[in-house]
Amino acid sequence: MNNQIRVELVYDPTCPNVDRAREAIRDALASVGAPLVWREWLREDPTTPVSLRSLGSPSVLVNGADAGCDGESPARADANSCRIYVDECGCICGAPSAQLILDVIARQASSDGRAVG
């Protein structure tokens, strides 16, 4: 399971919520015993895939599934924008919680017939 989790962080360099997203990624990966490794993409970098440049900042993808959209396809933004997330308590925040990331990992694991943790 561990080596099959691919996490990506898409962000703007001036985004005030990037560190919070990184912390949530670390916490989620540690919770499932996965290596604390993920890919980071700057939205403005020309080497960032075009499909990721339209995401708001910060966006966290787990194996391509958006942690802020119930694990569905990534939410697209037409312009530079901040992401807004609703956490497990119903609070609005600027970065996904570790639990939102864990929920996507769990959904993917259950759809693949794997156990999490």
Helices and strands as residue ranges (DSSP letters): G 2-4, E 7-11, H 18-31, E 39-42, H 50-53, E 59-62, E 65-66, E 85-86, E 92-93, H 98-111
